[in-house]
Amino acid sequence: MLRLSKKLLFAIEAVVDIAYNAGPGPVRSSEISRRQGIPRRYLEQVLQQLVHHGVLAGQRGPRGGYRLARERRRITVGEIIRVVRQLEGASDPIVEESGSEIGRDVVRPIWAGIQDEMMQRFDAMTIEELCDTARRKGIKSEAVQVPDFSI
C-alpha cells in the first residue's frame, strides 16, 4: 500500500535538492540536511539506497557527495517511491490472500485501483518538473551558475 512516510518525503526532497542545487561538483549530504532540515541518520541511509538503485551517483572523498545518475527529466517520483518502499520493507495488505470475501473482492480492488492511478501519476512526474516548480515558486538555488558563452 502506498503510504506517505517521513523517509519517503526525505528521499524525494533530497533528490530534488540535489537536482536543484547541483553545480559543477557533487552535493554533500550535510548541505542537503541543512537546507531541508532532514536528520543525517535518515538521509545517508536513503541516499545510499538511491545510489544502489541508480537514481543517484555517489562520489567519495573530501570533495565527495551526490549527483543525479541520469538527467532530471529521466528520473521520476515513482522510481524514488519504489526504492523507498523496498527499503522500508513493509508488506502490502492489498495483496494478502487472507480476509473476507468483501475485503478481497470489493474493498481491496478499489484501493489497488486508486494506488495504481497514483503511481501512474508519480511515474509521469519528473524531477525536472519539481525543479521547475521550485523555480516558479522563487525558491533560491545554491547552485553555482556557470556562464554559458555559446551562441
C-alpha positions as CSV (number, residue, x, y, z in Angstrom):
1,M,0.0,0.0,0.0
2,L,1.3,3.4,-0.9
3,R,1.9,5.2,2.4
4,L,3.4,8.6,2.9
5,S,6.3,8.3,5.4
6,K,9.0,10.7,6.5
7,K,11.6,8.5,4.8
8,L,9.7,8.9,1.5
9,L,9.3,12.6,1.8
10,F,13.0,12.9,2.8
11,A,14.0,10.9,-0.3
12,I,12.0,13.0,-2.7
13,E,13.2,16.2,-1.1
14,A,16.8,15.1,-1.2
15,V,16.7,14.1,-4.9
16,V,15.1,17.4,-5.8
17,D,17.6,19.3,-3.6
18,I,20.5,17.6,-5.4
19,A,19.0,18.4,-8.8
20,Y,18.1,22.0,-7.9
21,N,21.3,22.9,-6.1
22,A,23.8,20.9,-8.2
23,G,26.7,22.8,-9.6
24,P,29.9,21.5,-11.2
25,G,30.7,19.3,-8.1
26,P,28.6,16.9,-6.1
27,V,26.2,18.0,-3.4
28,R,27.2,17.0,0.1
29,S,24.7,15.3,2.4
30,S,25.5,17.9,5.1
31,E,24.3,20.6,2.7
32,I,21.1,18.7,1.9
33,S,20.5,18.2,5.6
34,R,21.0,21.9,6.4
35,R,18.7,23.1,3.6
36,Q,15.9,20.6,4.0
37,G,16.1,20.0,7.8
38,I,16.5,16.3,7.2
39,P,18.3,14.4,10.0
40,R,21.5,12.9,8.6
41,R,20.8,9.5,10.0
42,Y,17.8,9.2,7.8
43,L,19.4,10.9,4.9
44,E,22.5,8.8,4.5
45,Q,20.5,5.6,4.5
46,V,18.1,6.8,1.9
47,L,20.9,8.3,-0.3
48,Q,22.8,5.1,-0.3
49,Q,19.8,3.2,-1.4
50,L,19.2,5.7,-4.2
51,V,22.8,5.2,-5.3
52,H,22.4,1.4,-5.2
53,H,19.3,1.7,-7.4
54,G,20.9,4.0,-10.0
55,V,19.0,7.2,-9.1
56,L,22.0,8.9,-7.7
57,A,25.7,8.6,-8.1
58,G,27.9,8.9,-5.1
59,Q,31.4,10.3,-5.0
60,R,33.7,9.5,-2.1
61,G,36.5,11.6,-0.6
62,P,36.9,15.1,0.8
63,R,35.1,16.7,-2.2
64,G,32.6,13.9,-2.3
65,G,28.8,14.0,-2.3
66,Y,25.9,13.0,-4.6
67,R,24.7,13.9,-8.0
68,L,22.0,12.6,-10.2
69,A,22.9,9.4,-12.0
70,R,20.8,10.5,-15.0
71,E,19.2,13.6,-16.4
72,R,16.5,15.2,-14.3
73,R,13.9,14.6,-16.9
74,R,14.7,10.8,-16.8
75,I,14.1,10.4,-13.1
76,T,10.6,10.1,-11.9
77,V,9.0,10.4,-8.5
78,G,7.5,6.9,-9.0
79,E,11.0,5.5,-9.2
80,I,12.0,7.1,-5.9
81,I,8.8,5.8,-4.2
82,R,9.6,2.2,-5.3
83,V,13.1,2.5,-3.9
84,V,11.9,3.7,-0.5
85,R,9.1,1.2,-0.3
86,Q,11.6,-1.6,-0.9
87,L,13.9,0.0,1.8
88,E,11.0,0.2,4.3
89,G,10.1,-3.5,3.6
90,A,6.5,-3.1,4.7
91,S,4.1,-5.7,3.4
92,D,1.2,-4.6,1.3
93,P,-2.1,-5.7,2.8
94,I,-3.8,-5.3,-0.6
95,V,-2.1,-8.5,-1.9
96,E,-2.7,-10.6,1.2
97,E,-4.9,-13.6,0.4
98,S,-6.5,-13.7,3.9
99,G,-9.6,-11.8,4.9
100,S,-13.3,-11.8,4.0
101,E,-14.7,-12.1,0.5
102,I,-15.9,-8.5,0.7
103,G,-12.4,-7.4,1.7
104,R,-10.7,-9.4,-1.1
105,D,-13.2,-8.9,-3.9
106,V,-14.7,-5.5,-3.2
107,V,-12.7,-3.2,-0.9
108,R,-9.1,-4.2,-1.8
109,P,-9.6,-3.9,-5.6
110,I,-10.9,-0.3,-5.1
111,W,-7.8,0.5,-3.0
112,A,-5.5,-1.2,-5.6
113,G,-7.0,0.8,-8.4
114,I,-6.5,4.1,-6.6
115,Q,-3.0,3.1,-5.8
116,D,-2.3,2.2,-9.5
117,E,-3.7,5.6,-10.6
118,M,-1.5,7.4,-8.1
119,M,1.7,5.5,-9.2
120,Q,0.9,6.3,-12.8
121,R,0.8,10.0,-11.9
122,F,4.1,9.7,-10.0
123,D,5.7,7.8,-12.9
124,A,4.8,10.7,-15.1
125,M,6.2,13.3,-12.7
126,T,9.9,14.0,-13.3
127,I,12.5,15.6,-11.0
128,E,12.8,18.3,-13.7
129,E,9.2,19.2,-13.2
130,L,9.7,19.6,-9.5
131,C,12.7,21.8,-10.1
132,D,10.7,23.9,-12.4
133,T,8.0,24.3,-9.8
134,A,10.6,25.3,-7.2
135,R,12.0,27.9,-9.6
136,R,8.5,29.3,-10.3
137,K,7.9,29.5,-6.5
138,G,11.0,31.6,-6.2
139,I,13.0,29.1,-4.1
140,K,16.6,30.2,-4.2
141,S,19.1,27.7,-5.6
142,E,22.6,27.5,-4.1
143,A,24.0,26.1,-7.4
144,V,27.0,28.0,-8.8
145,Q,25.9,29.2,-12.1
146,V,28.5,28.6,-14.8
147,P,28.3,31.2,-17.5
148,D,27.3,29.9,-20.9
149,F,29.1,31.8,-23.7
150,S,27.7,29.7,-26.6
151,I,25.8,31.5,-29.3
